[in-house]
Amino acid sequence: MKLDEAVLLKLPKGCEIIDVTPLGLSENCDTVRIKAQLPDGSIVRFFEKSSTGQHGHEPMRAHYESESTLYRFIPDNVPPPIALVTYQSDPTRHSFLMEFVDMIDDELPGPESLMQTIALLHRESAGQSPTGQFGFPVDTKFAHLTTPNCWDSSWESWWKQHMKMVFDREARERGARNQEEEDLVSFYLDKAIPRYIAPLESDGRSVQPTLLHTDLWPGNVKFKLDNETVCIFDANAMWGHNEMELGLIANPRYPLGEAYIEEYWKHIPVSEPEEDADSRVIMYMVRHQACLASVYPDDLKLRDVWTGNIRILLEGYILEEQMKAKISAADAQPPLHIIELEQHRLDEAMA
């Protein structure tokens, strides 16, 4: 298999290509491993993924920009990116070239190993957004679907705009929702976001834009061959509230869950108000589940999954409102001794 000249130009000068091996690791792009010999006789390997057309350029650019940004903060845990390439022989083909990293395929890093790595990314990148805002400079992907990005100084505002896009896209991919499902979407956007996301930026609190991977399902997380260093890849990054990363971790679809979330809290403090933490994780999990429902429109149960979690939020919201109403009604009642005095006065007047 012959490499394109544009790819060769990004490899070390004077290297000799020994082998190019197709790997077939993705349904959405072509993947190859490149083995080369340097002038000093040492052997180096590279990994290239490529695709054609505009729908090929978008994911290559998204992964290149995402992983180049992650690499700035956790270079030991991301395959070193090299270049975003447009082929000379076929200008419609684009590729992302990086160093090849050997990994262990059949072992998922445990809570301590994985969440220490994610906490390191979040800790090192917090407050380092290039604009000081939430978002990302290029559109990214969720599987084959485009995720538009913009910049916003408010996390609540960014999240509402993003989730409206997610819900609208889900309806386009799967078809119209029934009235109950539409009511749940309206509740999420108009009630749940002000209740569970807005307090992060209320009463003197603020959120630091933090770099997120956003797609930490087990297929994108592996140990290097030392069986100690975690390597994460295939990022579709963004600058957001660090706890958004936990939405996927909490999804029962994956063998992650509570143990991984508890480990994360050992390294990164829970955002205030702390009592809303569990509800915020559900808010973020809904995003991931609605995106999955868009990617797999023929899987009928996936819409039920994310709408079911909004129902959980709704039930909690209703209970809170009922409790507020009871407290308000109790506060409106005059003190007991006033009631007793008034009753005594009435009794005397009628005597």
N, C-alpha and C positions, 0 to 999 in steps of 0.2 A: 504494500500500500504506500503510495507516494504522498508526501506532505506538500501542502501548498507553499509557495514561495513566501507568502506573508507570514505563515507560521514559522518557517525556517529562520526568518529574519529576527524573530523574537527569542530564538534559542541561543545558547552561548556561542560566541564567535569561534569558528574553527572546529565545531563538534561534528562528528560523523554519525549519521543515523544508522543504528544497528537493526532496529526492529520497530514496527508500528502494529500494535495488536488491538483489533476491535474488541470492546468489552461488553457491549449490549446491556449497560446498566440502567438505561432509562427508556421509558416509552415515548418521551417527549423530545429527545435529542439523540445524536450519535455520540458515542464515547469511545475514546481510544487511549491506550498507554503507549508512550513514545520512549524508547530506550536509545540512548546516545552515548558515544565515547568522546571525552574531552581530549584536547591535544596532549595532556599529561598522562593519558591512558586510563584515567578514572571513568567510572560508569555513572551516569545520571539518568533519571527517569522523570517524565512529565506526563501530565494528564490533560487531555483536551476534550471538551464537549462542544458540539456545534449543531447548528440547525439553519434552515433556510428561510428567506422571506422576512417580512416585518415581524411575523409571529415567531421567527427564529431570533431576530436581533433583540427583541424586547427581553426575553428571559436571559439571554447571554449578558446583556448589559445589566440587568437587574442583579444577577448573581455576581458579576464582576464588581460592581459598585458596592454591593452588600458585603462581600467577603473581603474586599480591599479595606473597607471601613472597619470590619471586625478585626482584621489582622493588625491594625494599628494599636489595638488595645489588648488583645490576647494572642500574640504571635505564635506562642507554643501550642495553641489549640485550634488553629485554622490552617488548612493547606495553603502554603505561600502562593498568592496570586501573582501572575506574571503579566498578562496582557489581555485586552479585548481586541480581537482580530477580525478583519474583513478580508475574505479570500481575494487574491489577485485573479485567480483563474475563474472564479464565480463570485462576483460582487454581491450576490444575493445570499451567500453563505457566511455566517458569522460564528465565531467561536470564543470560548473562554479558556485560556491556557494557564495552567498552574503547575507547581511542582507535584510530583506523585508522592503520596504518603501511604505506606503500608498500614493497614488496620486489621483488627480482629473482627471477623464478620458475625460470629455467632454468640457474642456476649454483650449484653446491655450494661453500660456502667451503672453502678448502684447509686443510691441517693447522695451519699457523701461526695463521691468523685464527680458526678455530673453537676450537682447544684453548687459545689465549690467553684467550678468552672464558670457557671452562669453568673454566680454572685460576683466573681472577679470581673467579668465583662461589665456588669452593671455598675459596680463600684468604680472601675477605672474610667468608664465613659460618662458617668453622671455629670450633667452640666456642660458637656463638651459638644453639644449640637452646634454645627457650623453657623447656624442662624440664631441660635438661642431659642429656637422654637421646636414644635412637634411636627413630624412629617419625615420626608425623605426627598432627595433631589431628583430621583427618577421614579417612574412607575415600576412596581414590582409585580410578582406573580403569586397566585395561589394555585398550584398545579398549572393547568393551561390557561387559567383565567387571569386577566389583567386586573391589578389592584392600583387604581389611580392614587397618586400622592400629591399633597400640597403642604404648605407651611401654615401653621397657626400658632399664635402665642398662648392660646387657651386650650388645655387638654379637654375640658368638657366640650368646647366648640368643635375641636378636631374629631373627637370620638363620635359626636352626634352626626356630623357630616359623613364620617366613614361608615358608621353603622347604617345610615340611610342608604348608602350605596350598596352595602352588603345585602340588606333586605330586598332592595329593588332588583339586584342581580339575581338573587335566589328565586324571585318570582318569574323573572325572564327565563331562567334556565329550567325551572320545574313546572311553571304554569301558575295560574291564579290561585290565591289562597282563599279559604272560606272566610266568612265574616268574623268568626271567633279568632281565627289566626291573625286576621288584619287588626282586630282589637288588641291582641297581644303585642303586635308590632308597635301600634300606637302607644300602648302603655310603656313599652321599653323606651321609646324615643322621647316621649313627653312627660313621663312620670318617673321612671326608674333612673334615667340618666341624671335628672336634677336631684333625685334623692340619694343615689349611691356614688355618682362621679363628681358632681358639683362640690360636695363638701371637701374634697381634696384641695380645692382652691378657695375655700371660704374661711372666714374668721381668722385671717392672718396666715393660713396654711398655703403652701405652694407645692407644685410638682416640678422636679428637675427633669428635663428631657434626657432620657437614658437610651443607649443603643440596645436594640432588641434584635434577636435572631428571627423570631416569630414562627419558626417551623421546626421545633425541637421534638418531632416525633421520633421514635426509636430508630427509624431508617436513616436519620441524619445525624446520629450520635454514635460514635464507636470509640473503643480504645485503640491507641497506637500499639505497636507490637510489644512495647514494654509493659503492657497490661496495667499501666498506671495513668498515663497521660490521655485525657479525653480529647478527642478531635470532633469538632462540629463543622458541618458544611451544608451546602445547598440553602444558604440563608436567603431570605427575602426581608432585608433589614428595614428598620424604621427607628426614629427617635420618638419614644413615648413614655408612658408611665411604666416603671419597671414591673409592676405586678401584672401587667397584661401578659407577660411571658408565662404566667402560671395558668392562664386559661386553657392552653393545650395540655399542660401537665396534669390538670384536674380532669380532663376528658376521660371517662371510663373506657373509651375505645382503646386506650393504650395502657400497658402495664407499668404505669407511673403512679400518679395519684398522691394520696395523703403523705406517705413517707417522704416523697421528694419535696413536697411543699413545706413540710415541717423542717426538713433539712435546710431549705432556702432561708426560712425565718431565723435560723441560727446565725446566718451570715449577714443578712440585710434586715434592718428593722421594718416592722409592719408600718405602712403609711397610716397617718391619722386622718380621720377618726378610726382607731383600731377596731372598734366594735363593728364596723362595716366591712371588715376584711373578707369574710366568707361570702358576703353578697357581691362584693366587687369581683371576686374570682369567678362567681357564676356569671356576672355581667360579661366578663372577658371570655369565658368558656362558650357562651352563646355565639359570640363572633366566630370562633373556630368551627363550631358545629354547623352554623348556617353556611359557612364557606364550603364545608364538606358536602352539605346538602346540594350546593350549586354544582360541585364537581361531579357528583354521582346522582343525577336527577332521576334515574330509574330505581334507586334504592328508596322504596316508599317510606321506610321507618325513619329516615334521617330528618325529615321535616318535623316529625313528631318529637324527636329528641330535643331539638333546640326550642320548639314551642313549649315543650314540657318544662324546661328549665326556666323559661319566662314565667310560667304559671307559678313556679316555686317563689320567684321574686314577687309576683303579684300577691300571693297568699301572705307573705311576710309584710308587704306594704299595707294590705288591708288590716292586718292585726295591729300594726303600728297606728294606723289612723283610728281604729276603734279604741285603742288605749288612750290616744290623745283626746278623743271625744269624751271618754269617761273622766279623765283627769280634768278636762275643761269644765264638764258638768259639775264635778265635785267642787272645783274652785268657785263656781258660780253660786253654790249653796252658802247661805249665811252660817256662821259658826253655831254649834249646837246650843251654847248658852243663850244666844240671841233668839233662837227658835223657842227655847223653853220660856224665856221672859215674855216673848210675844204671846205664847199660848197661855201663860198665867194672866196676862193683861186681858185677853179675850174672855177667859173664864170669869174674872172679876166683873167685867162689864156685863156679862149675861146673868150674874147672880142677883 
